[in-house]
Amino acid sequence: MGSKKVGLALGSGAARGMAHIGVLAVLGKEGIPVDMIAGTSTGAVVGALFAQGKDAKHIKELALDLGWKKIAPLLDPSLPRSGLIKGRKIKDLLASFIGGDIKFGALKIPFACVATDITTGEEVVLNRRPVSEAVRASISLPALFAVVKKEGRYLVDGGLVNPVPVNVVKQMGADFVIAVNVIPDVIERAHRIRKEREEGNQGPEKEPHIFHVLLQSIYIGTYALVARSMEEADVIIEPRVVHIGSGDFHHAQECIRQGELAAQRAVPEIMRKLENP
C-alpha cells in the first residue's frame, strides 16, 4: 500500500461512538494499517483501547458488556460545583480497561486525545499524562462531569472545539487521514423524527432525561464544527446512526454494525488512494 503513514481521527458522539469499533474491525480485516490515532470523547476511549493493543473484537466485548445497569453505579454524585458527577469511578474503569496508569509513551500505537479549556475555549491536545486521566478529561461533558484540572487549566469534553480531530493526527505525523464522524446532521435527524411523527410510527414522546438534554445541547451547538474539522481528511467515514440516540448505549450492537457497513463502503476508496499517491 505504499509508505504512507495512516492516521485515524475518531470523533465524539457518546453512544454513537460505538460505531468506531465496527470501523476498526473492518480496517483490520482488510489489512489497512493504523499508524496513529487521535480521538475526541468516545473516540478517545475507543482510540486509547486500540492504541494500547486491544483488537476490535476485544473492544466490542467490553462495549457490549457495558449497559446502563453497569454505567449507573459508576456515576458518583458530586456536590454541584463544576459537575454533577465526580467521574472518579469512570476514571478507575478506564484505567482497568486501558491498563492502570499506563503512560502515552507505553502505548503500542501513537495516540492523543482532545479536551477543551472551559475558561479560554481553547483546544487542548493531551498526550503526556497517564492515558486514563487524559481520556477522562476528553469525555467530561460540561455540567454533567466535574472538570479535570491539568497544569492550571480546567478541562471538559473535547467535542466542544474539535469533534473529529483530523488536525491533531496530522500534527502527529500522519500523511493519510481517515476521519470517522458519528454525529448525524441535525437537519437529517429532525427530518427523520418529523417523518415518523407524521406516519404515526413513533409512540408517545417521553420527556428526555438530563443526560440526553446535555448531549443534544452539545451536538446541536457543535455540528457546524464537524465539517470544518474534517476538511483535511483524505477519506471520511460516516456510519448511519441518525436513528440512534446519543444516550442509547443499549444499542451498541447496532452502532458497531453501522460502523462496519460504513467502513466496508469506504474500503475501495481507501485502497485506491493508498495505492495511488
JOVENNOR-V724365 format. One record per residue. N is the residue number from 1. SS is DSSP state (2 for helix, 1 for strand, 0 for the rest). PSI is psi in degrees with one decimal (NA if undefined). OMEGA is omega in radians with two decimals (* if undefined). Layout:
N&SS&PSI&OMEGA ; N&SS&PSI&OMEGA
This chain:
1&0&8.7&3.14 ; 2&0&-173.9&-3.04 ; 3&0&16.1&-3.14 ; 4&0&139.0&3.03 ; 5&0&118.6&-3.05 ; 6&1&124.2&3.08 ; 7&1&144.8&-3.14 ; 8&1&125.6&3.09 ; 9&1&111.8&-3.09 ; 10&1&122.0&-3.00 ; 11&0&171.1&3.10 ; 12&0&166.8&-3.14 ; 13&0&9.2&3.14 ; 14&2&-127.8&-3.06 ; 15&2&-33.7&-3.14 ; 16&2&-20.5&3.13 ; 17&2&-13.1&3.06 ; 18&2&-21.2&3.12 ; 19&2&-25.4&3.10 ; 20&2&-33.0&-3.12 ; 21&2&-42.5&3.11 ; 22&2&-37.9&3.10 ; 23&2&-46.4&3.14 ; 24&2&-37.5&-3.14 ; 25&2&-44.3&-3.11 ; 26&2&-42.2&3.12 ; 27&2&-41.6&3.12 ; 28&2&-43.5&-3.13 ; 29&2&-36.3&-3.10 ; 30&0&-0.5&3.12 ; 31&0&22.4&3.11 ; 32&0&119.2&-3.05 ; 33&0&151.1&2.98 ; 34&0&105.8&-3.05 ; 35&0&-21.5&3.12 ; 36&1&154.9&-3.07 ; 37&1&139.6&2.94 ; 38&1&138.0&-3.10 ; 39&1&151.9&3.05 ; 40&1&132.4&3.06 ; 41&0&-120.7&-3.14 ; 42&2&-34.6&3.07 ; 43&2&-30.3&3.09 ; 44&2&-38.6&3.13 ; 45&2&-52.1&-3.12 ; 46&2&-42.2&-3.13 ; 47&2&-41.1&-3.14 ; 48&2&-42.3&3.13 ; 49&2&-43.2&-3.13 ; 50&2&-41.4&-3.13 ; 51&2&-28.6&3.14 ; 52&2&-15.3&3.07 ; 53&0&-2.0&3.10 ; 54&0&133.2&3.12 ; 55&0&171.6&-3.06 ; 56&2&-35.0&-3.14 ; 57&2&-43.6&3.14 ; 58&2&-43.3&3.14 ; 59&2&-38.2&3.10 ; 60&2&-42.4&3.11 ; 61&2&-41.9&3.11 ; 62&2&-43.1&-3.10 ; 63&2&-43.2&-3.10 ; 64&2&-21.7&3.13 ; 65&2&-10.7&-3.02 ; 66&0&85.4&3.07 ; 67&0&-177.0&-3.13 ; 68&2&-31.8&-3.12 ; 69&2&-29.3&3.12 ; 70&2&-25.8&3.14 ; 71&2&-41.6&-3.05 ; 72&2&-47.4&-3.13 ; 73&0&-15.5&-3.12 ; 74&0&-10.6&-3.08 ; 75&0&81.9&-3.09 ; 76&0&115.8&-3.09 ; 77&1&146.1&3.13 ; 78&0&151.9&2.95 ; 79&0&126.4&-2.99 ; 80&0&81.9&3.06 ; 81&0&-70.3&3.09 ; 82&0&-6.2&3.14 ; 83&1&155.4&-3.10 ; 84&1&-22.3&-3.07 ; 85&1&131.5&-3.13 ; 86&0&-43.7&3.14 ; 87&0&4.5&-3.12 ; 88&2&-39.9&-3.13 ; 89&2&-36.0&3.07 ; 90&2&-44.2&3.13 ; 91&2&-41.6&3.12 ; 92&2&-38.7&3.10 ; 93&2&-44.6&3.10 ; 94&2&-43.2&-3.14 ; 95&2&-39.1&3.14 ; 96&2&-34.0&3.10 ; 97&2&-46.5&-3.01 ; 98&2&-31.7&3.13 ; 99&0&63.3&3.09 ; 100&0&-137.8&-3.11 ; 101&0&40.3&-3.13 ; 102&0&137.3&-3.14 ; 103&1&162.5&-3.12 ; 104&2&-38.5&-3.10 ; 105&2&-17.7&-3.13 ; 106&2&-5.3&-3.14 ; 107&0&152.9&-3.09 ; 108&0&-22.6&3.09 ; 109&0&135.1&3.09 ; 110&1&134.7&-3.03 ; 111&1&145.8&3.02 ; 112&1&154.0&3.07 ; 113&1&165.8&-2.98 ; 114&1&136.6&3.01 ; 115&1&175.3&-3.14 ; 116&1&132.1&3.00 ; 117&1&109.3&-3.03 ; 118&0&-18.6&3.14 ; 119&0&-46.2&-3.07 ; 120&0&-19.3&-3.07 ; 121&0&11.4&-3.11 ; 122&0&151.6&2.99 ; 123&1&136.1&3.11 ; 124&1&119.2&3.12 ; 125&1&124.0&-3.09 ; 126&1&121.0&-3.14 ; 127&0&18.8&-3.05 ; 128&0&-4.4&-3.12 ; 129&0&177.4&3.01 ; 130&1&137.0&-3.01 ; 131&2&-42.0&-3.11 ; 132&2&-36.1&3.11 ; 133&2&-41.9&-3.13 ; 134&2&-43.7&3.14 ; 135&2&-38.9&3.09 ; 136&2&-38.0&3.09 ; 137&2&-40.9&-3.07 ; 138&2&-25.5&-3.11 ; 139&0&8.2&-3.02 ; 140&0&86.9&3.12 ; 141&0&126.3&-3.10 ; 142&0&135.9&3.11 ; 143&1&-27.5&3.12 ; 144&1&-53.5&3.10 ; 145&1&144.8&3.03 ; 146&0&145.3&3.13 ; 147&0&159.3&3.08 ; 148&1&128.2&-3.13 ; 149&1&129.7&3.11 ; 150&1&117.8&3.09 ; 151&0&44.6&3.10 ; 152&0&-3.1&3.10 ; 153&1&150.4&3.06 ; 154&1&116.7&-2.95 ; 155&1&142.7&3.06 ; 156&1&-173.9&-3.07 ; 157&1&129.3&-3.13 ; 158&2&-16.1&-3.13 ; 159&2&-17.2&3.12 ; 160&2&-30.2&-3.08 ; 161&0&-26.9&-3.07 ; 162&0&79.6&-3.05 ; 163&0&-27.6&3.09 ; 164&0&98.2&-2.91 ; 165&0&63.3&3.11 ; 166&2&-44.0&-3.11 ; 167&2&-34.2&-3.11 ; 168&2&-45.7&-3.12 ; 169&2&-27.1&3.04 ; 170&2&-40.3&3.10 ; 171&2&-26.7&3.13 ; 172&0&-12.7&3.10 ; 173&0&3.0&3.12 ; 174&0&136.6&3.04 ; 175&0&6.5&2.99 ; 176&1&118.5&-3.02 ; 177&1&127.5&3.00 ; 178&1&119.4&-3.13 ; 179&1&137.0&3.11 ; 180&1&114.7&-3.13 ; 181&0&125.1&3.14 ; 182&0&14.0&3.06 ; 183&0&110.0&-3.09 ; 184&0&152.8&3.08 ; 185&0&126.6&-3.10 ; 186&2&-30.7&3.12 ; 187&2&-42.9&3.11 ; 188&2&-42.8&-3.13 ; 189&2&-42.6&3.13 ; 190&2&-41.1&3.13 ; 191&2&-42.9&-3.13 ; 192&2&-45.8&-3.13 ; 193&2&-41.4&3.13 ; 194&2&-40.7&3.14 ; 195&2&-41.5&3.13 ; 196&2&-39.7&3.12 ; 197&2&-43.3&-3.11 ; 198&2&-35.6&-3.11 ; 199&2&-5.7&3.13 ; 200&0&20.8&-3.12 ; 201&0&-6.8&-3.10 ; 202&0&129.5&3.13 ; 203&0&-176.2&3.11 ; 204&0&131.6&-3.08 ; 205&0&126.4&3.14 ; 206&0&150.7&3.07 ; 207&0&128.5&-3.11 ; 208&0&144.9&3.11 ; 209&0&169.4&-3.00 ; 210&2&-37.7&-3.13 ; 211&2&-45.0&3.14 ; 212&2&-42.5&-3.13 ; 213&2&-45.9&-3.14 ; 214&2&-45.0&3.14 ; 215&2&-47.9&-3.13 ; 216&2&-36.4&3.11 ; 217&2&-41.7&3.14 ; 218&2&-47.2&-3.04 ; 219&2&-34.5&3.07 ; 220&2&-40.6&-3.10 ; 221&2&-25.3&-3.05 ; 222&2&-1.4&-3.09 ; 223&2&-35.3&-3.14 ; 224&2&-25.0&3.14 ; 225&2&-23.3&-3.01 ; 226&2&-53.9&-3.11 ; 227&2&-41.0&-3.13 ; 228&2&-38.8&-3.09 ; 229&2&-20.2&-3.10 ; 230&0&4.6&-3.03 ; 231&0&-36.8&-3.06 ; 232&0&8.1&3.11 ; 233&0&146.2&3.10 ; 234&0&-35.0&3.09 ; 235&1&135.3&3.11 ; 236&1&127.5&3.08 ; 237&1&124.5&-3.12 ; 238&0&92.8&3.10 ; 239&0&145.4&-3.12 ; 240&0&86.2&-3.06 ; 241&0&20.7&-3.11 ; 242&0&-25.9&-3.11 ; 243&0&0.0&-3.11 ; 244&0&129.0&-3.13 ; 245&0&155.2&-3.10 ; 246&0&-22.8&3.12 ; 247&0&10.6&-3.06 ; 248&0&64.7&-3.13 ; 249&2&-21.1&3.11 ; 250&2&-6.8&3.07 ; 251&2&28.0&-3.11 ; 252&2&-42.2&-3.12 ; 253&2&-43.9&3.14 ; 254&2&-39.8&3.11 ; 255&2&-45.6&-3.14 ; 256&2&-42.2&3.12 ; 257&2&-41.8&3.11 ; 258&2&-34.0&3.06 ; 259&2&-40.8&3.10 ; 260&2&-46.9&-3.11 ; 261&2&-43.2&-3.14 ; 262&2&-40.7&3.13 ; 263&2&-40.0&3.10 ; 264&2&-39.0&3.10 ; 265&2&-29.2&-3.07 ; 266&2&-16.1&-3.05 ; 267&2&-47.9&-3.14 ; 268&2&-41.5&3.13 ; 269&2&-42.7&3.13 ; 270&2&-47.6&-3.13 ; 271&2&-44.6&-3.10 ; 272&2&-45.4&-3.08 ; 273&2&-32.3&3.10 ; 274&2&-35.4&-3.10 ; 275&2&-22.7&-3.12 ; 276&0&88.1&-3.13 ; 277&0&NA&*
